[in-house]
Amino acid sequence: MTRVKPARLIAALALLILGVIEFEVAVNTTGGQIVDQQLMVGAATSGGLGVFSTEFIGLVTPILLVGGVLVVLMITLRNNPIALALRVIVVTLGPITTAWVLKQSLDRPDLNGLVMHNSFPSGTLTAIAALVCAIVLVTPTRWRALVAVNGALITIGTAISVVVLQWHRPSDVLGALLLVGCYTLAVSAFPLNTTAARHAVLANSGNERLSSV
């Protein structure tokens, strides 16, 4: 029987609370805005990182396209494809939609003398991180660790790039990661019962010989 994992729901709630606190500190306080801005400007002064970021960010669209194809293929090859597809939809579209709504609805007060529109959270990083989490969810267990490591590298590269190129401040990056983590933990708290069909076959009285093999 599939059981809900309350620890993951609690962790998801914790990430949500951290996201709210981070926004209040980094965006709604003068000190937070100054530190956030200085961190972005400092990262942008690195010539080596600038070259890396320019090259890496050009790979974002191909990564999204290839990742989307991989997700579709792996869903079709797994058990419970409909349920798995629904999980992927929530893990990907949930954070992306929420990030868009937050960027449109949240205000960034002019506290440090720089009048700039709200950029919290990063939509680019949200899309990449959400897709990585979706791929990890649909990947068979034996390959999941390898996929997770490579996905983490892609996510980190994107996070560095959007800050170095001054597309986003560090708070925007952290907000995106917390948002995706919140959705992913909440969804993964309700695991798929992929072995239900096999157990049902073995439980059938007409298959006693099979179950004894």
Residue frames as a rotation matrix with the C-alpha (Angstrom) as fourth column:
MET 1
0.572 0.820 0.000 0.00
0.820 -0.572 0.000 0.00
0.000 0.000 -1.000 0.00
THR 2
-0.218 -0.614 0.759 1.25
0.567 -0.713 -0.414 3.45
0.795 0.340 0.503 -0.89
ARG 3
0.366 0.285 -0.886 1.74
0.921 -0.248 0.300 5.61
-0.134 -0.926 -0.353 2.18
VAL 4
0.787 -0.065 0.614 2.03
0.096 -0.969 -0.227 9.35
0.610 0.237 -0.756 2.45
LYS 5
-0.059 -0.887 -0.458 5.41
0.909 0.141 -0.391 10.52
0.412 -0.439 0.798 3.75
PRO 6
0.838 0.523 -0.152 4.64
0.536 -0.740 0.407 13.29
0.100 -0.423 -0.900 6.27
ALA 7
0.172 -0.854 -0.491 8.32
0.588 -0.311 0.747 14.17
-0.791 -0.417 0.448 6.71
ARG 8
-0.639 -0.408 0.652 8.44
0.768 -0.285 0.574 15.40
-0.048 0.867 0.496 3.10
LEU 9
0.309 0.813 0.493 5.30
0.706 -0.543 0.454 17.47
0.638 0.208 -0.742 3.56
ILE 10
0.779 -0.100 -0.619 6.85
0.493 -0.512 0.703 19.07
-0.387 -0.853 -0.350 6.63
ALA 11
-0.290 -0.957 -0.016 10.06
0.659 -0.212 0.721 19.72
-0.694 0.199 0.692 4.68
ALA 12
-0.343 0.255 0.904 8.03
0.836 -0.357 0.417 21.30
0.429 0.899 -0.091 1.86
LEU 13
0.755 0.656 -0.009 6.31
0.559 -0.636 0.533 23.59
0.344 -0.407 -0.846 4.37
ALA 14
0.421 -0.696 -0.582 9.70
0.544 -0.320 0.776 24.49
-0.726 -0.643 0.244 5.84
LEU 15
-0.579 -0.633 0.515 10.99
0.781 -0.247 0.574 25.51
-0.235 0.734 0.637 2.40
LEU 16
0.132 0.725 0.676 7.88
0.749 -0.520 0.411 27.61
0.649 0.452 -0.611 1.85
ILE 17
0.879 0.172 -0.445 8.44
0.457 -0.570 0.683 29.42
-0.136 -0.803 -0.580 5.13
LEU 18
-0.043 -0.977 -0.209 12.12
0.634 -0.188 0.750 29.94
-0.772 -0.100 0.627 4.31
GLY 19
-0.416 -0.064 0.907 11.13
0.877 -0.293 0.381 31.42
0.242 0.954 0.178 0.96
VAL 20
0.634 0.715 0.295 8.82
0.561 -0.688 0.460 33.93
0.532 -0.126 -0.837 2.62
ILE 21
0.712 -0.435 -0.551 11.49
0.413 -0.374 0.830 34.88
-0.567 -0.819 -0.087 5.17
GLU 22
-0.307 -0.897 0.318 14.12
0.799 -0.061 0.599 35.22
-0.518 0.437 0.735 2.46
PHE 23
-0.075 0.356 0.931 11.91
0.810 -0.523 0.265 37.53
0.582 0.774 -0.250 0.41
GLU 24
0.879 0.467 -0.092 11.12
0.418 -0.664 0.620 39.70
0.229 -0.584 -0.779 3.41
VAL 25
0.489 -0.769 -0.413 14.80
0.401 -0.223 0.889 40.04
-0.775 -0.600 0.200 4.36
ALA 26
-0.427 -0.794 0.433 16.39
0.721 -0.009 0.693 40.36
-0.547 0.608 0.576 0.91
VAL 27
-0.418 0.348 0.839 13.70
0.750 -0.390 0.535 42.46
0.514 0.852 -0.097 -0.79
ASN 28
0.518 0.799 0.305 11.82
0.444 -0.556 0.703 44.33
0.731 -0.229 -0.643 1.91
THR 29
0.734 -0.359 -0.576 14.78
0.454 -0.373 0.810 45.56
-0.505 -0.856 -0.111 4.00
THR 30
0.859 -0.439 -0.264 17.37
-0.512 -0.752 -0.414 48.16
-0.017 0.491 -0.871 3.05
GLY 31
-0.018 -0.922 0.387 20.29
-0.787 0.252 0.564 46.04
-0.617 -0.294 -0.730 4.22
GLY 32
0.100 0.133 0.986 19.00
0.247 0.957 -0.154 43.02
-0.964 0.259 0.062 2.36
GLN 33
0.942 0.285 0.179 18.67
0.248 -0.227 -0.942 44.94
-0.228 0.931 -0.285 -0.89
ILE 34
0.607 -0.773 -0.184 22.15
-0.789 -0.615 -0.018 46.42
-0.099 0.156 -0.983 -0.59
VAL 35
-0.200 -0.692 0.694 23.82
-0.528 0.673 0.519 43.08
-0.826 -0.263 -0.499 0.13
ASP 36
0.368 0.447 0.815 21.84
0.405 0.712 -0.574 41.35
-0.837 0.541 0.081 -2.60
GLN 37
0.995 0.030 -0.099 22.79
-0.067 -0.545 -0.836 44.00
-0.079 0.838 -0.540 -5.16
GLN 38
0.337 -0.942 -0.004 26.46
-0.909 -0.326 0.260 43.99
-0.246 -0.084 -0.966 -4.18
LEU 39
-0.085 -0.317 0.945 26.68
-0.142 0.942 0.304 40.23
-0.986 -0.108 -0.125 -4.46
MET 40
0.697 0.406 0.591 25.30
0.507 0.302 -0.807 40.37
-0.506 0.862 0.005 -7.99
VAL 41
0.912 -0.386 -0.140 27.61
-0.400 -0.757 -0.517 43.21
0.094 0.528 -0.844 -9.03
GLY 42
0.131 -0.911 0.392 30.60
-0.806 0.133 0.577 41.47
-0.577 -0.391 -0.717 -7.48
ALA 43
0.121 -0.029 0.992 29.87
0.250 0.968 -0.002 38.25
-0.961 0.248 0.124 -9.36
ALA 44
0.903 0.327 0.278 29.51
0.344 -0.164 -0.924 40.16
-0.257 0.930 -0.261 -12.62
THR 45
0.672 -0.695 -0.255 33.05
-0.706 -0.705 0.063 41.60
-0.224 0.137 -0.965 -12.36
SER 46
-0.010 -0.681 0.733 34.66
-0.208 0.718 0.664 38.19
-0.978 -0.146 -0.149 -12.80
GLY 47
-0.122 -0.110 -0.986 35.85
-0.959 -0.242 0.146 37.89
-0.255 0.964 -0.076 -16.38
GLY 48
-0.939 -0.302 -0.163 36.20
-0.333 0.917 0.220 34.12
0.083 0.261 -0.962 -16.32
LEU 49
-0.602 0.783 0.155 32.72
0.394 0.460 -0.796 33.60
-0.695 -0.419 -0.585 -14.93
GLY 50
-0.001 0.601 -0.800 31.35
-0.518 -0.684 -0.513 36.05
-0.856 0.413 0.312 -17.48
VAL 51
-0.496 -0.261 -0.828 32.64
-0.862 0.263 0.433 33.99
0.105 0.929 -0.355 -20.40
PHE 52
-0.993 0.122 0.000 31.40
0.120 0.973 -0.198 30.77
-0.024 -0.196 -0.980 -18.83
SER 53
-0.410 0.897 -0.164 27.98
0.182 -0.096 -0.979 32.24
-0.894 -0.431 -0.124 -18.11
THR 54
-0.093 0.340 -0.936 27.53
-0.828 -0.548 -0.117 33.59
-0.552 0.764 0.333 -21.62
GLU 55
-0.695 -0.233 -0.680 28.36
-0.618 0.677 0.399 30.22
0.368 0.698 -0.615 -23.13
PHE 56
-0.958 0.285 -0.024 26.32
0.253 0.805 -0.536 28.25
-0.134 -0.520 -0.844 -20.61
ILE 57
-0.372 0.882 -0.289 23.16
-0.161 -0.368 -0.916 30.32
-0.914 -0.294 0.279 -20.77
GLY 58
-0.317 0.204 -0.926 23.03
-0.944 -0.163 0.288 29.70
-0.092 0.965 0.245 -24.51
LEU 59
-0.876 -0.062 -0.479 22.47
-0.158 0.974 0.162 26.03
0.457 0.218 -0.863 -23.71
VAL 60
-0.757 0.593 0.275 19.36
-0.344 -0.004 -0.939 26.65
-0.556 -0.805 0.207 -21.61
THR 61
0.113 0.864 -0.491 16.86
-0.940 -0.067 -0.334 26.32
-0.322 0.499 0.805 -24.47
PRO 62
-0.120 -0.185 -0.975 18.41
-0.629 0.774 -0.070 23.09
0.768 0.605 -0.209 -25.86
ILE 63
-0.969 -0.246 -0.001 18.53
-0.144 0.569 -0.810 21.66
0.200 -0.784 -0.587 -22.31
LEU 64
-0.443 0.881 0.166 14.83
-0.598 -0.152 -0.787 22.40
-0.668 -0.448 0.595 -21.83
LEU 65
0.237 0.544 -0.805 13.92
-0.967 0.216 -0.139 20.83
0.099 0.811 0.577 -25.17
VAL 66
-0.388 -0.467 -0.795 16.01
-0.397 0.863 -0.313 17.69
0.832 0.194 -0.520 -24.67
GLY 67
-0.973 0.021 0.228 14.86
-0.214 0.272 -0.938 17.37
-0.082 -0.962 -0.261 -21.07
GLY 68
-0.163 0.986 -0.033 11.23
-0.848 -0.157 -0.506 17.63
-0.505 -0.054 0.862 -22.11
VAL 69
0.204 0.167 -0.965 11.66
-0.793 0.606 -0.063 14.86
0.574 0.778 0.256 -24.67
LEU 70
-0.732 -0.557 -0.393 13.40
-0.208 0.731 -0.649 12.65
0.649 -0.393 -0.651 -22.09
VAL 71
-0.748 0.517 0.416 10.57
-0.502 -0.031 -0.864 13.15
-0.433 -0.856 0.283 -19.62
VAL 72
0.220 0.885 -0.411 7.95
-0.958 0.116 -0.263 12.15
-0.185 0.451 0.873 -22.18
LEU 73
-0.011 -0.300 -0.954 9.92
-0.579 0.780 -0.239 9.06
0.815 0.550 -0.182 -23.24
MET 74
-0.902 -0.421 -0.101 10.52
-0.158 0.537 -0.828 7.87
0.403 -0.731 -0.551 -19.68
ILE 75
-0.441 0.827 0.348 6.88
-0.754 -0.131 -0.643 8.38
-0.487 -0.546 0.682 -18.73
THR 76
0.378 0.624 -0.683 5.74
-0.905 0.404 -0.132 6.14
0.193 0.669 0.718 -21.59
LEU 77
-0.130 -0.537 -0.834 8.20
-0.319 0.819 -0.478 3.42
0.939 0.204 -0.278 -20.52
ARG 78
-0.924 -0.237 0.301 7.24
-0.338 0.134 -0.932 3.39
0.181 -0.962 -0.204 -16.84
ASN 79
-0.522 0.780 -0.346 4.35
0.804 0.585 0.104 1.81
0.283 -0.224 -0.933 -14.95
ASN 80
0.214 0.744 -0.633 1.34
0.850 -0.462 -0.255 4.01
-0.482 -0.483 -0.731 -14.14
PRO 81
-0.590 -0.565 0.577 2.10
0.793 -0.540 0.282 6.48
0.152 0.624 0.767 -16.95
ILE 82
0.187 0.734 0.653 -1.00
0.451 -0.655 0.606 8.59
0.873 0.181 -0.453 -16.33
ALA 83
0.892 0.127 -0.434 -0.30
0.452 -0.242 0.858 9.04
0.004 -0.962 -0.273 -12.62
LEU 84
-0.013 -0.984 -0.178 3.36
0.859 -0.102 0.501 9.71
-0.511 -0.146 0.847 -13.35
ALA 85
-0.399 -0.072 0.914 2.45
0.745 -0.606 0.278 12.27
0.534 0.792 0.296 -16.00
LEU 86
0.657 0.710 0.256 0.23
0.371 -0.599 0.709 14.10
0.656 -0.371 -0.657 -13.50
ARG 87
0.643 -0.514 -0.568 3.11
0.613 -0.099 0.784 14.25
-0.459 -0.852 0.252 -11.03
VAL 88
-0.399 -0.838 0.372 5.41
0.894 -0.266 0.360 15.65
-0.203 0.476 0.856 -13.69
ILE 89
0.011 0.499 0.867 2.85
0.606 -0.693 0.391 18.28
0.795 0.521 -0.310 -14.65
VAL 90
0.918 0.361 -0.162 2.59
0.329 -0.470 0.819 19.46
0.220 -0.805 -0.551 -11.05
VAL 91
0.376 -0.860 -0.345 6.36
0.691 0.012 0.723 19.46
-0.618 -0.510 0.598 -10.48
THR 92
-0.562 -0.631 0.535 7.05
0.824 -0.368 0.431 21.44
-0.075 0.683 0.726 -13.65
LEU 93
-0.223 0.540 0.812 4.07
0.472 -0.668 0.575 23.68
0.853 0.511 -0.106 -14.33
GLY 94
0.649 0.485 -0.586 3.40
0.726 -0.166 0.667 24.31
0.226 -0.859 -0.459 -10.63
PRO 95
0.063 -0.706 -0.706 6.67
0.715 -0.462 0.525 26.14
-0.697 -0.537 0.475 -9.88
ILE 96
-0.753 -0.378 0.539 6.83
0.658 -0.472 0.587 27.83
0.033 0.796 0.604 -13.29
THR 97
0.047 0.869 0.493 3.30
0.576 -0.427 0.697 29.21
0.816 0.251 -0.520 -12.99
THR 98
0.695 0.193 -0.693 3.85
0.715 -0.282 0.639 30.25
-0.072 -0.940 -0.334 -9.38
ALA 99
-0.320 -0.897 -0.307 7.11
0.769 -0.435 0.469 32.02
-0.554 -0.086 0.828 -10.27
TRP 100
-0.638 0.132 0.758 5.36
0.584 -0.559 0.589 33.95
0.502 0.818 0.280 -13.04
VAL 101
0.462 0.885 0.054 2.53
0.573 -0.344 0.744 34.99
0.677 -0.313 -0.667 -10.72
LEU 102
0.480 -0.345 -0.806 4.96
0.780 -0.253 0.573 36.08
-0.402 -0.904 0.147 -8.00
LYS 103
-0.618 -0.776 0.123 7.04
0.735 -0.515 0.441 38.16
-0.279 0.363 0.889 -10.41
GLN 104
-0.446 0.526 0.724 3.91
0.458 -0.561 0.690 39.93
0.769 0.639 0.009 -11.61
SER 105
0.537 0.843 -0.037 2.32
0.403 -0.218 0.889 40.48
0.741 -0.492 -0.457 -8.21
LEU 106
0.398 -0.442 -0.804 5.18
0.885 -0.047 0.464 41.16
-0.243 -0.896 0.372 -5.80
ASP 107
0.909 -0.114 0.400 6.59
0.022 -0.947 -0.322 44.66
0.416 0.301 -0.858 -5.39
ARG 108
0.067 -0.935 -0.347 10.21
0.961 0.154 -0.231 45.64
0.269 -0.318 0.909 -4.84
PRO 109
0.890 0.330 -0.315 10.28
0.423 -0.856 0.296 48.82
-0.172 -0.397 -0.902 -2.70
ASP 110
0.409 -0.751 0.518 12.86
0.240 -0.459 -0.855 51.51
0.880 0.474 -0.008 -3.46
LEU 111
0.972 -0.045 -0.232 14.97
0.229 -0.065 0.971 51.22
-0.059 -0.997 -0.053 -0.31
ASN 112
0.217 -0.972 -0.089 18.54
0.654 0.077 0.753 51.45
-0.725 -0.221 0.652 -1.61
GLY 113
-0.009 -0.185 -0.983 18.13
-0.346 -0.921 0.177 54.19
-0.938 0.341 -0.056 -4.20
LEU 114
-0.944 -0.288 -0.160 17.87
-0.256 0.337 0.906 51.78
-0.207 0.896 -0.392 -7.12
VAL 115
0.015 0.999 -0.046 14.44
-0.712 -0.022 -0.702 51.83
-0.702 0.044 0.711 -8.73
MET 116
-0.825 -0.303 -0.477 14.15
-0.549 0.630 0.549 48.40
0.135 0.715 -0.686 -10.32
HIS 117
0.207 0.947 -0.245 11.24
-0.838 0.301 0.455 46.11
0.505 0.111 0.856 -11.07
ASN 118
0.309 -0.016 0.951 10.70
-0.727 0.640 0.247 42.94
-0.613 -0.768 0.187 -9.08
SER 119
-0.004 -0.368 -0.930 12.65
-0.845 0.498 -0.194 39.95
0.535 0.785 -0.313 -10.36
PHE 120
-0.807 -0.257 0.532 11.86
-0.554 0.640 -0.532 37.49
-0.204 -0.724 -0.659 -7.56
PRO 121
0.285 -0.799 0.529 12.05
-0.065 0.534 0.843 34.55
-0.956 -0.274 0.101 -8.18
SER 122
-0.552 -0.580 -0.599 14.13
-0.658 -0.139 0.740 33.68
-0.513 0.802 -0.305 -11.25
GLY 123
0.558 0.828 -0.056 11.86
-0.653 0.396 -0.645 32.23
-0.512 0.397 0.762 -13.93
THR 124
0.309 -0.539 -0.783 14.77
-0.766 0.347 -0.541 30.83
0.564 0.768 -0.305 -15.94
LEU 125
-0.750 -0.646 0.140 16.21
-0.585 0.551 -0.595 28.92
0.308 -0.528 -0.792 -13.01
THR 126
-0.207 0.767 0.607 12.74
-0.691 0.325 -0.645 27.81
-0.692 -0.553 0.463 -11.92
ALA 127
0.678 0.488 -0.550 12.14
-0.734 0.405 -0.545 26.20
-0.043 0.773 0.632 -15.32
ILE 128
-0.050 -0.793 -0.607 15.51
-0.620 0.501 -0.603 24.43
0.783 0.347 -0.517 -15.37
ALA 129
-0.809 -0.297 0.507 15.32
-0.587 0.378 -0.716 23.21
0.021 -0.877 -0.480 -11.76
ALA 130
0.078 0.927 0.367 11.71
-0.761 0.293 -0.578 22.04
-0.644 -0.235 0.728 -12.17
LEU 131
0.633 0.115 -0.765 12.58
-0.697 0.515 -0.500 20.08
0.337 0.850 0.406 -15.31
VAL 132
-0.457 -0.862 -0.221 15.58
-0.584 0.478 -0.656 18.49
0.671 -0.171 -0.722 -13.56
CYS 133
-0.644 0.274 0.715 13.37
-0.636 0.327 -0.699 17.41
-0.425 -0.904 -0.036 -10.65
ALA 134
0.476 0.868 -0.143 10.79
-0.782 0.343 -0.520 16.00
-0.402 0.360 0.842 -13.07
ILE 135
0.283 -0.464 -0.840 13.47
-0.654 0.547 -0.523 13.97
0.702 0.697 -0.148 -14.87
VAL 136
-0.770 -0.588 0.249 14.74
-0.560 0.434 -0.706 12.60
0.307 -0.683 -0.663 -11.55
LEU 137
-0.235 0.776 0.585 11.20
-0.761 0.228 -0.608 11.60
-0.605 -0.588 0.537 -10.55
VAL 138
0.741 0.614 -0.270 10.61
-0.633 0.506 -0.586 9.59
-0.223 0.606 0.764 -13.72
THR 139
-0.034 -0.846 -0.532 14.07
-0.820 0.328 -0.470 8.03
0.572 0.420 -0.705 -13.84
PRO 140
0.664 0.212 -0.717 14.34
0.096 0.927 0.362 4.38
0.742 -0.309 0.595 -12.72
THR 141
0.976 -0.181 0.122 15.90
-0.155 -0.185 0.971 4.00
-0.153 -0.966 -0.208 -9.28
ARG 142
0.516 -0.832 0.205 19.15
0.724 0.551 0.414 2.46
-0.458 -0.065 0.887 -10.50
TRP 143
-0.152 -0.571 0.807 19.94
0.887 -0.439 -0.143 5.53
0.435 0.694 0.573 -12.63
ARG 144
0.748 0.651 0.128 18.46
0.547 -0.714 0.437 8.19
0.376 -0.257 -0.890 -10.34
ALA 145
0.547 -0.600 -0.584 21.66
0.456 -0.372 0.809 9.13
-0.702 -0.708 0.070 -8.48
LEU 146
-0.477 -0.767 0.429 23.59
0.769 -0.128 0.626 9.70
-0.425 0.629 0.651 -11.72
VAL 147
-0.055 0.559 0.827 20.78
0.787 -0.486 0.381 11.76
0.615 0.672 -0.413 -13.22
ALA 148
0.839 0.410 -0.358 20.44
0.542 -0.582 0.606 13.78
0.040 -0.703 -0.710 -10.01
VAL 149
0.105 -0.893 -0.439 24.16
0.586 -0.301 0.752 14.67
-0.803 -0.336 0.492 -9.95
ASN 150
-0.671 -0.353 0.652 24.16
0.741 -0.294 0.603 15.81
-0.021 0.888 0.459 -13.58
GLY 151
0.260 0.856 0.446 20.92
0.734 -0.476 0.485 17.70
0.628 0.201 -0.752 -13.05
ALA 152
0.696 -0.070 -0.715 22.41
0.592 -0.508 0.626 19.44
-0.407 -0.859 -0.311 -10.02
LEU 153
-0.405 -0.913 -0.057 25.41
0.651 -0.331 0.683 20.56
-0.642 0.240 0.728 -12.10
ILE 154
-0.465 0.324 0.824 23.10
0.736 -0.376 0.563 22.01
0.492 0.868 -0.063 -14.76
THR 155
0.635 0.764 -0.109 21.05
0.669 -0.475 0.572 23.78
0.386 -0.436 -0.813 -12.11
ILE 156
0.376 -0.589 -0.716 24.14
0.599 -0.435 0.672 25.23
-0.707 -0.681 0.190 -10.41
GLY 157
-0.642 -0.639 0.425 25.52
0.719 -0.308 0.623 26.38
-0.267 0.705 0.657 -13.76
THR 158
-0.061 0.720 0.691 22.24
0.704 -0.460 0.542 28.14
0.708 0.519 -0.479 -14.55
ALA 159
0.756 0.349 -0.554 22.12
0.654 -0.443 0.613 29.75
-0.032 -0.826 -0.563 -11.09
ILE 160
-0.086 -0.882 -0.463 25.64
0.618 -0.411 0.670 31.13
-0.781 -0.228 0.581 -11.46
SER 161
-0.634 -0.214 0.743 25.00
0.770 -0.260 0.582 32.33
0.068 0.942 0.330 -15.00
VAL 162
0.276 0.839 0.469 21.85
0.730 -0.500 0.465 34.35
0.625 0.214 -0.751 -14.29
VAL 163
0.758 -0.085 -0.647 23.61
0.499 -0.564 0.658 36.15
-0.421 -0.821 -0.385 -11.43
VAL 164
-0.273 -0.959 -0.073 26.87
0.601 -0.229 0.766 36.82
-0.751 0.165 0.639 -13.28
LEU 165
-0.618 0.107 0.779 24.97
0.724 -0.308 0.617 38.13
0.306 0.945 0.113 -16.31
GLN 166
-0.948 0.238 -0.212 22.94
-0.049 -0.767 -0.640 40.31
-0.315 -0.596 0.739 -13.89
TRP 167
-0.516 0.845 -0.139 19.66
-0.024 0.147 0.989 38.82
0.856 0.514 -0.055 -15.00
HIS 168
0.647 0.731 -0.217 18.86
0.132 0.172 0.976 38.07
0.751 -0.660 0.015 -11.37
ARG 169
0.033 -0.554 0.832 20.07
-0.894 -0.389 -0.223 38.76
0.447 -0.737 -0.508 -7.87
PRO 170
-0.854 -0.422 -0.304 21.13
-0.248 0.844 -0.476 35.92
0.458 -0.332 -0.825 -5.53
SER 171
-0.656 0.676 0.336 17.82
-0.393 0.074 -0.917 36.22
-0.644 -0.733 0.217 -3.66
ASP 172
0.213 0.731 -0.648 15.96
-0.963 0.043 -0.267 35.51
-0.167 0.681 0.713 -6.92
VAL 173
-0.279 -0.445 -0.851 18.04
-0.596 0.775 -0.210 32.38
0.753 0.449 -0.481 -7.41
LEU 174
-0.991 -0.105 0.078 17.50
-0.123 0.545 -0.829 31.12
0.044 -0.832 -0.553 -3.89
GLY 175
-0.323 0.945 0.054 13.78
-0.685 -0.194 -0.702 31.86
-0.653 -0.263 0.710 -4.14
ALA 176
0.178 0.348 -0.920 13.52
-0.931 0.362 -0.044 29.79
0.317 0.865 0.389 -7.32
LEU 177
-0.607 -0.497 -0.620 15.31
-0.292 0.865 -0.407 26.83
0.739 -0.066 -0.670 -5.74
LEU 178
-0.911 0.325 0.254 13.13
-0.211 0.163 -0.964 26.96
-0.354 -0.932 -0.080 -2.62
LEU 179
-0.058 0.943 -0.328 10.00
-0.906 -0.188 -0.380 27.15
-0.420 0.275 0.865 -4.77
VAL 180
0.078 0.022 -0.997 10.91
-0.733 0.679 -0.043 24.12
0.676 0.734 0.069 -6.87
GLY 181
-0.850 -0.463 -0.250 12.04
-0.161 0.681 -0.715 22.20
0.501 -0.568 -0.653 -3.81
CYS 182
-0.644 0.687 0.336 8.73
-0.567 -0.134 -0.813 22.91
-0.514 -0.714 0.476 -2.09
TYR 183
0.295 0.789 -0.539 6.68
-0.953 0.200 -0.228 21.53
-0.072 0.581 0.811 -4.99
THR 184
-0.115 -0.421 -0.900 8.94
-0.565 0.772 -0.289 18.52
0.817 0.476 -0.327 -5.52
LEU 185
-0.964 -0.249 0.097 8.91
-0.209 0.474 -0.855 17.46
0.167 -0.844 -0.509 -1.87
ALA 186
-0.347 0.913 0.216 5.14
-0.730 -0.119 -0.673 17.88
-0.588 -0.391 0.708 -1.66
VAL 187
0.387 0.490 -0.781 4.55
-0.895 0.404 -0.190 15.75
0.222 0.772 0.595 -4.76
SER 188
-0.302 -0.606 -0.736 7.09
-0.390 0.783 -0.485 13.09
0.870 0.140 -0.473 -3.79
ALA 189
-0.728 0.113 0.677 5.36
-0.663 0.136 -0.736 12.72
-0.176 -0.984 -0.024 -0.42
PHE 190
0.371 0.878 0.303 2.70
-0.610 0.476 -0.634 10.75
-0.701 0.050 0.712 -2.33
PRO 191
-0.635 -0.768 -0.079 4.76
-0.571 0.398 0.718 7.96
-0.520 0.501 -0.692 -3.97
LEU 192
0.076 0.609 -0.790 3.43
-0.946 0.294 0.135 5.86
0.314 0.737 0.599 -6.80
ASN 193
0.119 0.037 0.992 2.45
-0.533 0.846 0.032 2.28
-0.838 -0.532 0.121 -6.02
THR 194
-0.036 -0.214 -0.976 4.14
-0.999 0.038 0.029 0.80
0.030 0.976 -0.215 -9.10
THR 195
-0.913 -0.366 -0.182 4.06
-0.362 0.930 -0.057 -2.77
0.190 0.014 -0.982 -7.78
ALA 196
-0.343 0.857 0.385 0.32
-0.698 0.042 -0.715 -2.88
-0.629 -0.514 0.584 -7.14
ALA 197
0.405 0.535 -0.741 -0.48
-0.907 0.340 -0.250 -4.70
0.118 0.774 0.623 -10.39
ARG 198
-0.347 -0.627 -0.697 2.14
-0.477 0.758 -0.445 -7.41
0.807 0.178 -0.563 -9.75
HIS 199
-0.929 0.020 0.368 0.90
-0.343 0.321 -0.883 -8.03
-0.136 -0.947 -0.291 -6.22
ALA 200
-0.007 1.000 -0.015 -2.67
-0.878 -0.014 -0.479 -8.26
-0.480 0.010 0.877 -7.47
VAL 201
0.247 0.031 -0.968 -1.66
-0.754 0.634 -0.172 -11.04
0.609 0.773 0.180 -9.89
LEU 202
-0.687 -0.615 -0.387 0.17
-0.232 0.691 -0.685 -13.01
0.689 -0.380 -0.617 -7.20
ALA 203
-0.777 0.433 0.457 -2.77
-0.521 -0.035 -0.853 -12.63
-0.353 -0.901 0.253 -4.82
ASN 204
0.075 0.835 -0.545 -5.15
-0.971 0.184 0.149 -14.27
0.225 0.518 0.825 -7.27
SER 205
0.241 0.074 0.968 -6.13
-0.609 0.788 0.091 -17.77
-0.755 -0.612 0.236 -6.05
GLY 206
0.966 0.179 0.187 -5.67
0.030 0.639 -0.768 -19.09
-0.257 0.748 0.612 -9.55
ASN 207
0.580 -0.815 0.007 -2.01
-0.300 -0.221 -0.928 -18.11
0.758 0.536 -0.373 -9.54
GLU 208
0.859 -0.232 0.456 -0.85
-0.421 0.185 0.888 -19.99
-0.291 -0.955 0.061 -6.44
ARG 209
0.674 -0.645 0.360 1.68
0.690 0.724 0.003 -21.99
-0.263 0.246 0.933 -8.47
LEU 210
0.410 -0.508 0.757 3.15
0.443 -0.615 -0.653 -18.81
0.797 0.603 -0.027 -9.93
SER 211
0.651 -0.111 0.751 3.46
-0.543 -0.759 0.359 -17.18
0.530 -0.641 -0.555 -6.52
SER 212
0.879 -0.314 0.359 5.35
-0.123 0.578 0.807 -20.15
-0.461 -0.753 0.470 -5.15
VAL 213
0.712 -0.641 0.288 8.07
0.605 0.351 -0.715 -19.99
0.357 0.683 0.637 -7.84
